[in-house]
Structure formats: structure tokens, C-alpha cells
Amino acid sequence: MKIITTFVLLLFLTFPAICQGSRIKDIAAFDGVRDNQLVGYGLVVGLNGSGDSDQTKFPVQSLVNVLERMGVTINRADVKVKNVAAVMVTATLPPFAKQGTKLDLTISSLGDAKTIAGGTLVMTPLKGADGNVYAVGQGSILTNSFAFGGQGASATKNHPTAGRIPAGALVERELPNVLAGKSSLRLNLNQADFTTASRIVAAINKTFPNAASSIDGGSVMVQLPDSFLSRPVEFIAQMENIEVIQDTLAKVVVNERTGTIVMGDKVRISPVAVSHGNLALTVKETPKVSQPKPLSKGETKEAPRTELKVQEEQKRLSFIPEGNTIGDVVRGLNLLGVTPRDLISILQAIKSAGALQAELVII
């Protein structure tokens, strides 16, 4: 019963199931069709005295620059505010985003502000890796947190110096269309594998004869048929919905912190004998007091007494037969009757012995 929790997911895999394929769009993506990261520096205003302190110099300088662009001239030395915080703004620009498309923003404090809850982000340009501005963000920040305190006590919930602005940015510059005018496309696999790449080529050629060819284990070249040269979107829509059975590696993933073990259906174990026992040592101090008789000149003394108990579990050598399926592997390991954390050590030892026919990944 001790390892039912760990292997509950694995037991479902022991039942017969119909092998279903995955769509090409779920296991691969076209070259150039990807997300792009945006970043910007901005100011959050409207904080209730919880902004950056005077020791943080750059928020005040940024505030002075913003006011000067609005036609307000002010001496930097005269500015002492605590309702402004400098923040870093990040966003993700999806492929084919058009002007006016709204993006979600993530706001993170740069200075020593206590909280940015309730603040408003001032118009902030968001740049890509090429230095061009692709979006502009502004709006009220949601943190789902609070931070209050005094000299004697304080209370904080969640993370008050980071928040989000849903749909807080507008796309101003569009990315170039990477599909326009192309007669061939490259399909990149999310996980490089020669078997999966070969299956994708066979599946595409079955629907569109001689359209696909494999150049390596991580990509597939697709040639647009003549009838689809002027309709690439229709061709891609039909091709990306073709189902392919993705091949997977034999892998065992172990999390030592939580005692979680996950195995793939390709895992095999060669015949091996395993013995696993624990040594329990118990030391108990029970001192005995020596009390003299009444009216005597004796002294009360404490005599130490130690109880030592050594117990070792009597574990016999268990034989784990060769496992042809994941169910055989689970049943073989269950014969040991150990906890998940002990099972992690056993799997490591089996791997060292060369009997585990899978990659052991420890996270």
C-alpha cells in the first residue's frame, strides 16, 4: 500500500489501450513561426507611499525625463516622491500578430519598492531583440497580493512586487510574413527523433505524394504542391492535422525531493536480483535515582542507564524477472515492498548494474 500513490499513474498504463497518434501541429512547428520576447523599462505611479526610496536614483531621473517630455521643467534635486516605482515590463509577441492585437504584460519591480499593488503603468515601449519597438503597454496592475506592516509587525501575501496587466499592450509593428512567396517549408520537430521524422515524412507523402523529405532527425522539408502554390494556408491547414504516432525514448524520471517516479512505456528491466534492508538503532536514556535512607548522611545520586536496541530488517534476495511491458516492470518492483524513496535508490543501483534498459533522469 505504501507505493500505490507513486505508481497510480503507471498502473493505468498496464491496461490495453488503442494507440492514437498526435497531430503534426502538436509535435512540430514551421521554421520562423514562433513567439518573440519583448522587454521594456517603465514607471509605475499612483502607489500609496510604497514606491522606491530616495536611495534608488534612476526612478527619480526617469520621472524627471517623463515630465520634461510633457513640457514640465523641474530640478531633479527637488523631486522626492515615494509613490513611483521603476519596473521591468515583459511580454510575448505571438506569430502573425497584427497591429492592434492585445498582449498580456508582466510587471516586475527593479528598485526597493515594497509593493506595486494598485499602481498604474505609464506608457511603456516594448522592444524586441533587434531594438525595434513592437508594442506599447499601459494600464492598471493586478498583483493579487498585499504587503502591510509597522515597526513591530508586518503581513505579506503572495508576491507584491510583481504583477500582470491582462491585455495591457497594443501591437504597433507587425512581424514579416515568413510564409509569403515560399514554395518549400521546413518543419522543425519539438523533440528531435529519426523515427518520428521518418513517420512524419511517410504520413505527409501518403496524403500529398512526394511532398516531404527528411534531412535529419530534427526537421522535415515540405514542398508545396503546384495546386497549393497560391494557397499555402490551405495546404498547411490540411497537413498539420495529419496524425502521426510519435516515438519516445525509454526514460525513467525521478524526483528525489517528492519521491515521485514516472516511467515511459518503453522501459525494460533485465533479469536481476535485489536485496534491500534497513538497520534501525534505538538509544534510550532512562536514568535511575539512588535515594538515601531518612536521617542518614548519604547523598542523592543519579545513576545513568542506557537501553540500546539494534534491529535489522530481514530482507531476502528478491528476483525481478525481465519486464516486457511497463506492467511487468511495476509488478516486479512491487515485489520488494519498499517506499518510493527507497525505490529511487534501488533504481539507481539497477541502472549501475546495467539491468535498467532506459535513461535515468534525476530532477
Wavefront OBJ file of the C-alpha trace (Angstrom):
o trace
v 0.000 0.000 0.000
v 2.949 2.324 0.546
v 3.814 2.714 -3.117
v 0.294 2.857 -4.546
v 0.401 6.668 -4.604
v 3.646 6.720 -6.563
v 2.615 4.181 -9.154
v -1.069 5.039 -9.542
v -0.330 6.673 -12.873
v 1.751 3.737 -14.028
v -0.962 1.208 -13.278
v -3.260 2.841 -15.790
v -0.657 2.105 -18.430
v -0.893 -1.626 -17.783
v -4.364 -1.850 -19.297
v -4.664 -2.356 -23.041
v -5.243 0.855 -24.927
v -5.635 1.834 -28.518
v -2.512 3.629 -29.685
v -3.534 7.006 -31.042
v -1.382 9.406 -32.996
v -0.669 13.068 -32.439
v -1.311 15.823 -34.925
v 1.739 17.210 -36.692
v 0.913 20.681 -35.338
v 1.301 19.328 -31.780
v 4.747 17.783 -32.252
v 6.370 20.153 -34.771
v 6.358 23.778 -35.913
v 7.285 25.583 -39.113
v 10.623 27.339 -39.253
v 10.173 31.033 -38.400
v 6.660 30.621 -36.988
v 7.393 31.238 -33.317
v 6.894 33.614 -30.400
v 9.160 36.616 -29.854
v 10.051 38.112 -26.485
v 9.605 41.819 -25.799
v 11.011 43.882 -22.942
v 10.750 47.473 -21.789
v 11.584 49.827 -18.919
v 8.753 51.802 -17.360
v 7.377 53.630 -14.361
v 4.502 52.691 -12.082
v 2.741 55.655 -10.489
v -0.087 56.034 -8.003
v 1.444 53.946 -5.222
v 0.403 54.687 -1.652
v 3.847 55.522 -0.291
v 5.181 52.059 -1.143
v 7.346 53.067 -4.110
v 11.113 53.263 -4.466
v 13.024 55.161 -1.790
v 15.376 58.100 -2.361
v 18.307 55.695 -2.347
v 17.150 54.382 -5.710
v 18.264 57.136 -8.081
v 17.036 56.021 -11.503
v 13.243 56.178 -10.822
v 13.533 59.899 -9.981
v 15.637 60.534 -13.098
v 13.104 58.673 -15.224
v 10.246 60.685 -13.700
v 12.059 63.957 -14.457
v 12.619 62.857 -18.070
v 8.920 61.972 -18.476
v 7.845 65.354 -17.106
v 10.274 67.212 -19.377
v 8.847 65.431 -22.426
v 5.436 66.685 -21.325
v 6.707 70.253 -21.108
v 7.239 70.383 -17.327
v 10.691 71.618 -16.301
v 11.784 70.626 -12.814
v 15.001 70.345 -10.837
v 15.894 66.748 -10.101
v 17.158 67.642 -6.615
v 13.719 68.932 -5.700
v 11.927 65.667 -6.527
v 11.296 63.449 -3.511
v 8.396 61.072 -4.051
v 7.506 57.621 -2.740
v 4.577 56.838 -4.998
v 6.702 55.951 -8.057
v 8.492 52.671 -8.800
v 10.770 51.644 -11.652
v 9.724 48.366 -13.255
v 10.740 45.969 -15.989
v 7.929 45.096 -18.402
v 7.946 41.851 -20.406
v 5.573 40.381 -22.978
v 5.423 37.694 -25.667
v 4.649 38.618 -29.271
v 2.913 35.666 -30.992
v 3.452 34.905 -34.691
v 1.227 36.703 -37.198
v 0.192 39.323 -34.608
v -1.377 42.342 -36.343
v -1.489 45.999 -35.404
v -3.943 46.476 -32.558
v -3.547 42.947 -31.201
v -3.566 42.998 -27.389
v -0.837 41.320 -25.341
v -0.599 40.403 -21.672
v 2.124 42.149 -19.665
v 4.235 41.015 -16.714
v 5.462 43.794 -14.420
v 8.443 43.339 -12.061
v 9.924 45.898 -9.691
v 13.538 47.000 -10.251
v 14.127 49.073 -7.118
v 13.310 48.693 -3.438
v 9.560 49.302 -3.677
v 7.581 47.463 -1.013
v 4.629 46.772 -3.316
v 3.318 47.849 -6.697
v -0.262 46.805 -5.946
v -2.776 49.438 -7.008
v -0.287 51.244 -9.265
v -0.657 52.242 -12.909
v 1.956 51.597 -15.555
v 2.756 54.692 -17.615
v 3.003 54.244 -21.400
v 5.992 51.962 -21.970
v 7.510 50.983 -25.343
v 8.367 47.289 -25.668
v 11.335 46.360 -27.832
v 12.455 43.137 -29.445
v 15.955 41.677 -29.704
v 16.599 43.842 -32.787
v 15.957 47.068 -30.830
v 12.736 47.966 -32.661
v 9.541 48.878 -30.790
v 6.813 46.305 -31.480
v 4.249 47.142 -28.799
v 3.300 49.786 -26.245
v 1.976 48.935 -22.792
v -0.066 50.816 -20.218
v -2.702 50.076 -17.593
v -3.557 49.161 -14.006
v -1.530 46.415 -12.357
v -3.068 43.311 -10.784
v -0.911 41.578 -8.172
v -3.416 39.541 -6.114
v -1.259 40.330 -3.079
v -0.685 42.825 -0.300
v 2.099 43.986 1.990
v 1.408 45.963 5.162
v 3.440 46.495 8.272
v 4.713 48.734 11.020
v 7.653 48.858 13.370
v 6.580 45.816 15.332
v 4.887 43.546 12.814
v 4.170 43.095 9.111
v 1.973 40.950 6.886
v 2.588 39.908 3.284
v 0.538 37.774 0.914
v 1.885 36.310 -2.322
v 4.463 38.429 -4.191
v 3.589 42.149 -4.035
v 6.475 43.405 -6.186
v 5.366 41.627 -9.372
v 2.053 41.670 -11.224
v 0.279 41.446 -14.554
v -1.783 43.628 -16.853
v -4.116 41.447 -18.935
v -4.387 42.788 -22.495
v -2.268 45.742 -21.387
v -0.242 46.224 -24.582
v -1.113 47.013 -28.194
v 0.971 45.755 -31.100
v 2.330 48.659 -33.150
v 4.673 46.862 -35.562
v 3.943 43.601 -37.376
v 6.474 40.856 -37.945
v 7.255 39.969 -41.571
v 5.288 37.052 -43.026
v 7.748 34.151 -43.197
v 5.412 32.073 -45.394
v 4.801 34.599 -48.145
v 6.230 33.666 -51.557
v 7.793 30.374 -50.435
v 7.426 27.131 -52.359
v 9.074 24.977 -49.677
v 8.803 24.985 -45.909
v 10.867 23.448 -43.137
v 9.100 21.645 -40.323
v 11.067 21.511 -37.049
v 10.258 18.745 -34.552
v 9.750 19.750 -30.915
v 11.821 16.711 -29.909
v 14.343 15.546 -32.465
v 13.931 11.869 -33.305
v 14.777 9.979 -36.502
v 11.863 7.568 -36.160
v 9.314 10.349 -35.659
v 10.772 12.349 -38.564
v 10.519 9.291 -40.823
v 6.888 8.724 -39.786
v 6.021 12.374 -40.499
v 7.506 12.091 -43.990
v 5.548 8.894 -44.688
v 2.292 10.392 -43.379
v 2.618 13.596 -45.424
v 3.570 11.737 -48.610
v 0.574 9.468 -48.176
v -1.731 12.494 -48.430
v 0.455 14.671 -50.677
v 2.670 12.379 -52.809
v 6.381 13.292 -52.941
v 5.817 16.468 -50.917
v 8.041 15.705 -47.904
v 11.596 14.571 -47.364
v 13.677 14.193 -44.219
v 17.039 15.948 -43.972
v 17.859 14.969 -40.376
v 16.203 13.800 -37.152
v 15.063 17.272 -36.203
v 13.436 18.674 -39.337
v 11.413 17.765 -42.421
v 11.387 19.661 -45.721
v 7.947 20.082 -47.265
v 7.430 21.116 -50.887
v 4.151 22.846 -51.672
v 2.224 21.011 -54.423
v 1.602 23.011 -57.588
v -2.113 23.211 -56.817
v -1.358 24.909 -53.472
v 1.349 27.403 -54.508
v -1.143 30.259 -54.347
v -2.920 28.772 -51.304
v -0.218 27.950 -48.732
v -2.565 28.468 -45.780
v -4.970 25.789 -47.024
v -2.109 23.363 -47.595
v -0.689 23.939 -44.099
v -4.137 23.604 -42.519
v -4.595 20.171 -44.096
v -1.044 18.987 -43.479
v -0.764 19.987 -39.780
v -3.866 17.931 -38.909
v -2.345 14.690 -40.204
v -1.871 12.290 -37.279
v 1.490 10.653 -36.598
v 2.486 8.238 -33.838
v 5.374 9.944 -32.050
v 8.196 7.686 -30.904
v 9.560 8.175 -27.388
v 12.757 7.243 -25.600
v 12.899 4.744 -22.747
v 13.229 7.058 -19.775
v 12.694 6.967 -16.015
v 12.255 10.375 -14.359
v 12.919 10.513 -10.612
v 12.223 13.432 -8.261
v 14.163 12.798 -5.060
v 12.563 15.733 -3.228
v 8.998 14.435 -3.548
v 9.658 10.742 -4.079
v 7.885 10.769 -7.457
v 8.824 8.214 -10.108
v 7.491 8.303 -13.687
v 8.300 5.671 -16.300
v 7.664 5.605 -20.019
v 6.131 2.633 -21.783
v 9.479 1.714 -23.401
v 11.209 0.962 -20.089
v 12.577 -2.572 -19.736
v 14.474 -4.327 -16.929
v 16.784 -7.291 -17.492
v 16.666 -10.201 -15.011
v 18.237 -9.006 -11.771
v 18.260 -9.979 -8.061
v 17.782 -7.210 -5.482
v 18.136 -7.200 -1.708
v 17.178 -4.109 0.292
v 17.189 -3.904 4.099
v 17.241 -1.213 6.775
v 19.174 -1.050 10.023
v 17.281 0.515 12.974
v 19.264 1.686 16.014
v 17.365 2.840 19.131
v 19.104 4.528 22.050
v 17.001 5.332 25.134
v 18.251 7.047 28.277
v 16.394 6.013 31.487
v 18.482 7.252 34.455
v 17.906 5.672 37.878
v 17.891 7.841 41.018
v 19.591 6.500 44.212
v 17.806 7.930 47.292
v 19.475 7.568 50.766
v 17.542 6.487 53.849
v 15.861 9.137 56.058
v 18.132 10.943 58.589
v 21.186 9.364 57.038
v 24.198 11.286 55.829
v 24.009 9.872 52.330
v 23.610 11.847 49.107
v 21.019 11.566 46.402
v 22.692 10.471 43.190
v 21.552 9.773 39.654
v 22.828 6.585 38.099
v 22.834 6.622 34.286
v 21.179 3.747 32.486
v 21.150 3.361 28.699
v 18.965 0.964 26.743
v 20.416 0.083 23.349
v 18.392 -1.814 20.773
v 19.606 -2.788 17.320
v 17.147 -4.198 14.793
v 17.852 -5.093 11.199
v 15.106 -5.988 8.748
v 15.425 -9.488 7.422
v 15.116 -8.964 3.679
v 15.608 -11.894 1.408
v 17.068 -11.616 -2.044
v 14.209 -10.788 -4.426
v 14.377 -11.758 -8.073
v 12.914 -9.344 -10.593
v 12.243 -11.099 -13.904
v 12.729 -9.460 -17.265
v 9.949 -6.961 -17.965
v 8.470 -6.906 -21.453
v 5.916 -4.218 -20.632
v 5.588 -1.380 -18.159
v 3.124 -3.529 -16.221
v 5.763 -6.260 -15.801
v 8.257 -3.706 -14.545
v 5.794 -2.307 -11.988
v 4.822 -5.736 -10.715
v 8.462 -6.735 -10.392
v 9.324 -3.636 -8.364
v 6.235 -4.043 -6.197
v 7.615 -7.408 -5.028
v 10.191 -5.532 -2.961
v 7.513 -3.810 -0.847
v 9.549 -0.650 -0.276
v 8.691 3.032 -0.122
v 9.080 5.300 -3.162
v 12.207 6.926 -1.693
v 13.824 3.519 -1.193
v 12.735 2.584 -4.689
v 14.727 5.530 -6.055
v 17.910 4.052 -4.570
v 17.025 0.642 -5.979
v 16.512 2.067 -9.475
v 19.873 3.824 -9.294
v 21.540 0.584 -8.262
v 19.785 -1.359 -11.049
v 20.955 1.260 -13.544
v 24.533 0.988 -12.261
v 24.330 -2.786 -12.648
v 23.333 -2.349 -16.304
v 19.958 -4.044 -15.867
v 17.792 -0.954 -16.449
v 17.315 -0.534 -20.188
v 16.337 3.121 -20.017
v 17.729 6.572 -19.336
v 17.550 7.520 -15.657
v 16.842 11.236 -15.168
v 17.044 12.686 -11.641
v 15.478 16.095 -11.106
l 1 2 3 4 5 6 7 8 9 10 11 12 13 14 15 16 17 18 19 20 21 22 23 24 25 26 27 28 29 30 31 32 33 34 35 36 37 38 39 40 41 42 43 44 45 46 47 48 49 50 51 52 53 54 55 56 57 58 59 60 61 62 63 64 65 66 67 68 69 70 71 72 73 74 75 76 77 78 79 80 81 82 83 84 85 86 87 88 89 90 91 92 93 94 95 96 97 98 99 100 101 102 103 104 105 106 107 108 109 110 111 112 113 114 115 116 117 118 119 120 121 122 123 124 125 126 127 128 129 130 131 132 133 134 135 136 137 138 139 140 141 142 143 144 145 146 147 148 149 150 151 152 153 154 155 156 157 158 159 160 161 162 163 164 165 166 167 168 169 170 171 172 173 174 175 176 177 178 179 180 181 182 183 184 185 186 187 188 189 190 191 192 193 194 195 196 197 198 199 200 201 202 203 204 205 206 207 208 209 210 211 212 213 214 215 216 217 218 219 220 221 222 223 224 225 226 227 228 229 230 231 232 233 234 235 236 237 238 239 240 241 242 243 244 245 246 247 248 249 250 251 252 253 254 255 256 257 258 259 260 261 262 263 264 265 266 267 268 269 270 271 272 273 274 275 276 277 278 279 280 281 282 283 284 285 286 287 288 289 290 291 292 293 294 295 296 297 298 299 300 301 302 303 304 305 306 307 308 309 310 311 312 313 314 315 316 317 318 319 320 321 322 323 324 325 326 327 328 329 330 331 332 333 334 335 336 337 338 339 340 341 342 343 344 345 346 347 348 349 350 351 352 353 354 355 356 357 358 359 360 361 362 363
